């Protein structure tokens, strides 16, 4: 059995204070970077903003998701899709899982997950594109021209055949 190609990813979440009557914080995905290991940790922590690095995520390139990788690799901005969850009673959300597949990310969203995207760093995007090139061929579109596009000759011929 061939091993599944895998790359390690760390996710950065950023906190912004929300002004207004109720206050509180808003967390957003800031980026995805190569994973260097370790524990989740603050890389910036001020009253105006916090950035937390969450290492330990893995993205895999599986044949059953090849179309989703193709859609991502052929887009203007290849991305890492991150599912983010916030447990009840916790003040900070946490990344839950990552993927490079458009289709898998769409299924997560259909299931009610909060999914955000971060631009893939160039080496990760290239790694994915090379795998797609070697392992996936889009199915040719089987499209029939509508009869209205056949032209006068085609329409006349049909009328004459009746």
Secondary structure, DSSP 4 states (H G I P E B T S, - for coil): -PPPEEEEEEEEEEEEE--SSS--EEEEEEEEEE---S--EEEEE-SSEEEEEEEEEEEEE-GGGHHHHHHHHTSSS-EEEEEEE--TT-SS-EEEEEES-HHHHHHHHHTT-EEEEEEPPHHHHHHHHHHHHHH--PPPP--PPPGGGSHHHHHHHHHHH-
